[in-house]
Amino acid sequence: MSCCDDEAGLLSLEQALATLVSEAVASKAIEQVAIEDVLGRVLAQDIVSSINVPPANNSAMDGYALRWQDYAANKALPVSQRIAAGNIGEALQAGTVARIFTGGEIPPGADVVVKQEDTRQAGDKVMILNTPAVGDHIRPAGQDIRAGAMLVAKGTVLSPRHIGILASVGCAMVPVYQRLHVSLVNTGDELVMPGEVCGAGKIYNSNYFTMRGFLLRLGCEISSVTALADSADAVYDALLQASQETDLVITTGGVSVGEEDHVKHVVGQLGQIKLWRLAIKPGKPLAYGDIQGTPFIGLPGNPVAAAVTFLLLAKPYIRGLQGASYQPPQATPVIADFTTKAAKRQVFLRANVSLEAGKMYATPLVNQSSGALSSTVFSDGLLVVPAGASVAKGDVLDFLPYSVLE
């Protein structure tokens, strides 16, 4: 087979992503979880506020509440009451002021707060030094949230900000999808685990720990099969059991075209391969399908290719299975300070960016091997070079920081 033939029939990243996103349907049950335990979980129902926040007009400053009509230049007003946050005052007596603190509820009759810096004590009275306006330093009821307002949409991955707003309207229990249970299967006779003796012909298993970290960050439960032997029988047994026990099977390695790459063949026996081989670099030998109805994603065995395809394709698919809405990563436009020839596939270069004279420039790392995992640590993200495009200095390219991918 010629090189050109080998590149024929490959799926674009966009085609593969469209398939994965469209088929990633949440099937997990909904459970009510205490608000302190929902960080990173996926909201299963829209949350609508039943209350106003704040619930009543309150003071934005430490100062004095009064009726605007009682103000007069050089006139001292007696203090008739004191209102701290959490307390409710009485109706304000005409011609008086209420000492009030930030968050204190505005007493009936008052329509302005004067901050204490704009007052002067005159015995047991207060002199207003600057002319106030009606509504000054008063936070009206519902200024932040109105009763009936939609707060957080179904499908949102809950962050500390979301949890804070849910707490602000009194949510104690939150409806979220149950956690996704993922089987993580690493194939390769050459793999040994850290802590074991790494003898001749062996390498330490980095893929397991990289993928496990990604899955934990996504809030998944994980069942693991590490360093599975490159044997068709072993792969068959492992994948069959994984498909029966979990919601998704993810493998690393075994989906290329080598004689020891058994995963793709076994998946074809037990289920079906829906897509295979992408027009991207690194990450060409990605596979997707199902094993007896359980979704399956086969990631490449090379560490960088596995990481790149997980972030670009497996992560959006997992989020969909969890019930989350798809949110494409936001690319940053950067200026190329290098040149490169056109490639048949879309290329994701590990690169660093720098700010010079207000402009962002990108420099790829020298070592772009799909086996050079260290390049993912010593770079800032992935620089996207479209398929068939050469790059000249000054060209503008999309850059995907790891911070938006992970």
LOVEXSE-867328 format. One record per residue (C-alpha): residue number from 1; residue in three letters; x, y, z. Coordinates in steps of 0.001 Angstrom, whole numbers. Each point is the difference from the previous one (the first is absolute). Layout:
BEGIN
NUM  ALA  X  Y  Z
...
REM end
This chain:
BEGIN
1  MET  0  0  0
2  SER  1412  3386  -918
3  CYS  191  2944  2376
4  CYS  -2685  1781  -1957
5  ASP  -2284  -3043  200
6  ASP  596  -182  3751
7  GLU  -1263  3580  386
8  ALA  -3139  -624  -2065
9  GLY  -3362  -355  1695
10  LEU  1049  1582  3285
11  LEU  -2666  1888  1954
12  SER  539  3641  876
13  LEU  -32  1043  3643
14  GLU  -3235  1907  -649
15  GLN  -1702  -3083  -1462
16  ALA  1075  -2228  2874
17  LEU  -959  2603  2600
18  ALA  -3432  481  -1566
19  THR  -629  -3750  201
20  LEU  1158  -273  3590
21  VAL  -1935  3025  1226
22  SER  -3203  -1093  -1747
23  GLU  182  -3515  1446
24  ALA  977  1002  3535
25  VAL  -3410  -168  1670
26  ALA  -267  24  3781
27  SER  -1534  -3227  1219
28  LYS  809  209  3694
29  ALA  -2691  404  2639
30  ILE  -461  3247  1905
31  GLU  858  187  3681
32  GLN  -352  2687  2643
33  VAL  3400  845  1487
34  ALA  869  2321  2884
35  ILE  1230  3338  -1287
36  GLU  3392  -408  1669
37  ASP  665  -3100  -2117
38  VAL  -972  1149  -3512
39  LEU  3234  1629  -1181
40  GLY  686  -1214  -3544
41  ARG  -3316  -1845  -262
42  VAL  -2404  608  -2902
43  LEU  -3288  1720  772
44  ALA  -2972  -2119  -1076
45  GLN  -2757  2639  200
46  ASP  -284  3754  -484
47  ILE  144  1835  3329
48  VAL  -2442  2904  401
49  SER  131  2331  2984
50  SER  -2979  7  2334
51  ILE  1158  3118  1847
52  ASN  1386  3482  -515
53  VAL  3663  623  821
54  PRO  327  2140  1991
55  PRO  -3418  -708  1532
56  ALA  -519  3627  1061
57  ASN  1531  3429  -587
58  ASN  3275  201  1909
59  SER  2872  2352  537
60  ALA  3076  -157  -2215
61  MET  1995  2066  2509
62  ASP  595  615  3667
63  GLY  -1806  3278  611
64  TYR  -3392  1492  747
65  ALA  -3434  -639  -1496
66  LEU  -2420  2892  -239
67  ARG  -2930  1457  -1880
68  TRP  1335  2219  -2771
69  GLN  -2585  2665  837
70  ASP  1474  324  3503
71  TYR  3395  1087  -1297
72  ALA  986  3627  261
73  ALA  3416  1622  -186
74  ASN  1580  662  3391
75  LYS  -2817  -1860  1758
76  ALA  843  -2676  2575
77  LEU  -2379  -2960  251
78  PRO  -386  -2245  3056
79  VAL  781  -3713  -205
80  SER  -3176  -1910  838
81  GLN  1167  -3611  -487
82  ARG  2901  -2275  -903
83  ILE  -257  -2717  -2689
84  ALA  2720  -2608  -533
85  ALA  65  -2633  -2734
86  GLY  -2470  -2739  869
87  ASN  -2261  2332  2003
88  ILE  -3261  1652  -1007
89  GLY  -610  3580  1046
90  GLU  -3201  1804  843
91  ALA  -1756  2527  -2188
92  LEU  2217  3084  -113
93  GLN  -1285  2938  2042
94  ALA  -335  3207  -1986
95  GLY  2929  2342  504
96  THR  2378  -2708  1237
97  VAL  2670  -2278  -1427
98  ALA  757  -3659  621
99  ARG  3575  -1108  571
100  ILE  384  -2826  -2537
101  PHE  2754  -2404  -975
102  THR  807  -1710  -3288
103  GLY  -2654  -2621  -711
104  GLY  -2443  1443  2515
105  GLU  -3630  58  -1164
106  ILE  -1266  3470  -895
107  PRO  -2688  1013  2509
108  PRO  -3459  924  -1344
109  GLY  -142  3674  -920
110  ALA  3722  414  -761
111  ASP  914  587  -3645
112  VAL  3693  905  123
113  VAL  3174  -1077  1789
114  VAL  2801  2462  651
115  LYS  3377  -1665  483
116  GLN  1651  791  3303
117  GLU  2914  1798  -1704
118  ASP  -2506  2669  -1099
119  THR  -1254  674  3534
120  ARG  1220  1651  3178
121  GLN  -1017  -806  3545
122  ALA  -1633  2860  1883
123  GLY  -581  -1409  3492
124  ASP  -2802  -2544  -298
125  LYS  -898  1363  -3431
126  VAL  1478  -311  -3497
127  MET  787  2731  -2491
128  ILE  -279  -929  -3704
129  LEU  2922  1671  -1801
130  ASN  -894  -665  -3637
131  THR  -3348  242  -1763
132  PRO  -1403  -3543  -455
133  ALA  -2252  -1314  -2759
134  VAL  -2919  -2368  351
135  GLY  1217  -3620  -244
136  ASP  3645  738  831
137  HIS  1833  -3088  1353
138  ILE  -3145  -2138  154
139  ARG  74  -3460  -1571
140  PRO  -3587  -732  -1026
141  ALA  -1707  -3334  588
142  GLY  724  -2350  -2902
143  GLN  2923  2093  -1250
144  ASP  2112  -3143  -412
145  ILE  -2654  -2656  -667
146  ARG  -3728  308  -634
147  ALA  -2429  -2702  1082
148  GLY  -803  -2064  -3074
149  ALA  3360  653  -1667
150  MET  1785  -2953  -1601
151  LEU  3320  -351  1810
152  VAL  1880  -3010  -1358
153  ALA  -946  -1988  -3096
154  LYS  -317  -3754  -250
155  GLY  3216  -1469  -1378
156  THR  2291  2428  1834
157  VAL  3156  -1402  1572
158  LEU  -224  1494  3472
159  SER  2873  2274  976
160  PRO  517  1810  3318
161  ARG  -1760  3015  -1542
162  HIS  -3084  -2039  -848
163  ILE  -35  -1612  3418
164  GLY  221  3410  1642
165  ILE  -3026  1335  -1875
166  LEU  -1998  -3139  813
167  ALA  841  467  3667
168  SER  -1053  3660  -197
169  VAL  -3585  -1052  -766
170  GLY  -65  -2711  2644
171  CYS  580  -3182  -2042
172  ALA  1099  -2729  2386
173  MET  -422  -2959  -2358
174  VAL  891  200  -3690
175  PRO  -1294  -2264  -2819
176  VAL  3001  -1413  -1876
177  TYR  652  -2947  -2282
178  GLN  1525  -3072  1576
179  ARG  3725  -367  -534
180  LEU  1199  -1640  -3201
181  HIS  1785  -3314  586
182  VAL  2910  -453  -2414
183  SER  2193  -3015  -672
184  LEU  3571  1070  -761
185  VAL  1916  -2743  -1796
186  ASN  3706  314  -834
187  THR  1467  -2510  -2438
188  GLY  3644  -827  -554
189  ASP  2399  -2785  976
190  GLU  2698  2628  326
191  LEU  -1736  1910  2808
192  VAL  935  -175  3671
193  MET  -1400  2044  2852
194  PRO  2047  2560  1946
195  GLY  1656  -1712  2926
196  GLU  593  -3212  -1957
197  VAL  3304  -981  -1569
198  CYS  247  1399  -3534
199  GLY  2057  -2612  -1748
200  ALA  1291  -267  -3552
201  GLY  -2633  740  -2612
202  LYS  -2375  1497  2560
203  ILE  -1285  3538  642
204  TYR  -1949  1530  2839
205  ASN  -3743  341  -554
206  SER  -667  3721  -251
207  ASN  -3246  -227  -1985
208  TYR  -1908  -1537  2884
209  PHE  853  2866  2339
210  THR  -594  2731  -2569
211  MET  -3420  -1378  -959
212  ARG  -915  -751  3597
213  GLY  760  3609  897
214  PHE  -2153  1312  -2838
215  LEU  -2884  -2283  1001
216  LEU  219  922  3674
217  ARG  -66  3675  -932
218  LEU  -3200  -717  -1934
219  GLY  -1544  -1575  3089
220  CYS  -100  -3561  -1331
221  GLU  118  -3223  1963
222  ILE  2791  -2172  -1383
223  SER  556  -3721  -321
224  SER  3475  -790  -1284
225  VAL  1761  -2744  -1916
226  THR  3670  957  -200
227  ALA  2688  -1383  -2308
228  LEU  -2350  -2518  -1630
229  ALA  1952  -2589  -1980
230  ASP  95  314  -3792
231  SER  -2069  -3150  -450
232  ALA  -3282  -252  -1899
233  ASP  -1487  -2252  2697
234  ALA  1058  2300  2847
235  VAL  -1354  3056  -1813
236  TYR  -3272  -1808  -804
237  ASP  -595  -1017  3606
238  ALA  930  3414  1413
239  LEU  -2145  1998  -2403
240  LEU  -3002  -2283  376
241  GLN  114  264  3787
242  ALA  559  3759  -119
243  SER  -2985  507  -2312
244  GLN  -2248  -1917  2394
245  GLU  1082  1870  3120
246  THR  425  3644  -1025
247  ASP  -1576  2796  -2060
248  LEU  2964  656  -2308
249  VAL  3126  -1922  -1005
250  ILE  3155  1955  -823
251  THR  3137  -1728  -1202
252  THR  3474  1287  -796
253  GLY  1922  -1830  -2682
254  GLY  -1038  -2905  -2159
255  VAL  -1982  1941  -2629
256  SER  2696  431  -2643
257  VAL  821  -2398  -2825
258  GLY  2737  -2129  1608
259  GLU  -257  -3754  483
260  GLU  -60  473  3786
261  ASP  -2745  2662  -92
262  HIS  -2944  -2183  1040
263  VAL  -2435  2540  1451
264  LYS  -1599  1161  -3238
265  HIS  -468  -3565  -1246
266  VAL  -1540  -1168  3291
267  VAL  -2383  2973  149
268  GLY  -1127  -916  -3497
269  GLN  -767  -3520  1243
270  LEU  -1875  1117  3110
271  GLY  -1694  3056  -1454
272  GLN  824  2491  -2705
273  ILE  2526  2635  -1004
274  LYS  -1839  3146  -1087
275  LEU  3014  2125  -868
276  TRP  3726  -617  -250
277  ARG  3066  1978  -1032
278  LEU  -49  3767  -6
279  ALA  1678  2558  -2225
280  ILE  1876  1524  2949
281  LYS  3538  -171  1321
282  PRO  602  -1258  2616
283  GLY  -2971  -2307  515
284  LYS  -733  -1675  -3307
285  PRO  -924  -3505  1300
286  LEU  -2961  993  2194
287  ALA  -2995  -2363  -19
288  TYR  -3580  387  1208
289  GLY  -2838  -2498  157
290  ASP  -1719  -2260  2506
291  ILE  486  -3335  1732
292  GLN  -3346  -1743  293
293  GLY  -1664  3406  220
294  THR  2479  1552  2447
295  PRO  1815  2994  -1530
296  PHE  3675  -536  -819
297  ILE  2821  2441  -757
298  GLY  3384  -1357  -1060
299  LEU  2753  2551  490
300  PRO  3429  -298  -1649
301  GLY  2793  -1592  1980
302  ASN  2566  2770  -406
303  PRO  -260  2212  3099
304  VAL  -386  3398  -1718
305  ALA  -2437  -1372  -2565
306  ALA  -2049  -1529  2813
307  ALA  -60  3266  1948
308  VAL  -849  2159  -3030
309  THR  -2828  -2229  -1202
310  PHE  -1396  -316  3507
311  LEU  -187  3779  416
312  LEU  -1312  734  -3485
313  LEU  -2456  -2895  -378
314  ALA  -424  -2289  3002
315  LYS  -586  2812  2473
316  PRO  -2893  1587  -1976
317  TYR  -1514  -3461  -424
318  ILE  277  -761  3712
319  ARG  -1535  3346  886
320  GLY  -2918  -856  -2294
321  LEU  -494  -3375  1694
322  GLN  3  1860  3308
323  GLY  -2781  2270  -1241
324  ALA  2138  3099  -488
325  SER  -565  2432  -2852
326  TYR  2804  21  -2569
327  GLN  2231  3048  301
328  PRO  2779  167  -2609
329  PRO  3334  1179  1388
330  GLN  689  3653  -721
331  ALA  3074  430  -2173
332  THR  2319  2999  281
333  PRO  1309  1571  -3223
334  VAL  3798  151  -19
335  ILE  2685  997  -2492
336  ALA  2332  -2672  -1348
337  ASP  3719  756  364
338  PHE  981  -3095  -1993
339  THR  -494  -1600  -3376
340  THR  -1126  -3498  -928
341  LYS  -1032  -1924  -3062
342  ALA  -3582  -1080  -606
343  ALA  -1107  -3381  1378
344  LYS  -2865  -2160  -1199
345  ARG  -1443  -222  3523
346  GLN  -1015  2686  2493
347  VAL  2968  403  2331
348  PHE  -25  852  3700
349  LEU  3424  1336  926
350  ARG  1056  240  3612
351  ALA  1052  3634  266
352  ASN  824  2857  2337
353  VAL  -1387  3504  -291
354  SER  1578  3329  901
355  LEU  -1264  3550  154
356  GLU  2051  2539  -1941
357  ALA  -1102  3596  -566
358  GLY  -3581  -938  778
359  LYS  -97  -2933  -2448
360  MET  -34  -3738  710
361  TYR  2623  -2078  -1819
362  ALA  191  -3793  -146
363  THR  3106  -2174  -154
364  PRO  -303  -3784  -419
365  LEU  2237  -2312  1998
366  VAL  2733  -1661  -2031
367  ASN  -985  -3531  1052
368  GLN  -3506  -708  -1344
369  SER  193  -3786  371
370  SER  -3294  -1566  1080
371  GLY  1985  -1970  2549
372  ALA  1598  3070  1633
373  LEU  -2358  457  2936
374  SER  2325  2560  1597
375  SER  -923  2382  -2816
376  THR  -3475  357  1516
377  VAL  1555  1283  3218
378  PHE  2500  2351  -1604
379  SER  -2542  1638  -2311
380  ASP  -2951  2313  569
381  GLY  -2494  -1730  -2282
382  LEU  -790  -1195  -3511
383  LEU  503  2093  -3118
384  VAL  -2440  -933  -2762
385  VAL  1326  -231  -3569
386  PRO  -2810  -740  -2498
387  ALA  357  -2965  -2333
388  GLY  1717  945  -3253
389  ALA  1200  3373  1327
390  SER  3610  1127  23
391  VAL  998  2521  2653
392  ALA  2034  3158  -536
393  LYS  1251  2397  2630
394  GLY  -2739  2457  857
395  ASP  -2883  -2355  -752
396  VAL  -2800  -12  2570
397  LEU  -864  -3425  1444
398  ASP  -2337  -1309  2682
399  PHE  1600  -937  3304
400  LEU  -1671  -2227  2584
401  PRO  1505  498  3486
402  TYR  -9  -3097  2190
403  SER  -2017  2040  2487
404  VAL  -3016  16  -2350
405  LEU  474  -3592  -1155
406  GLU  330  -1666  3373
REM end
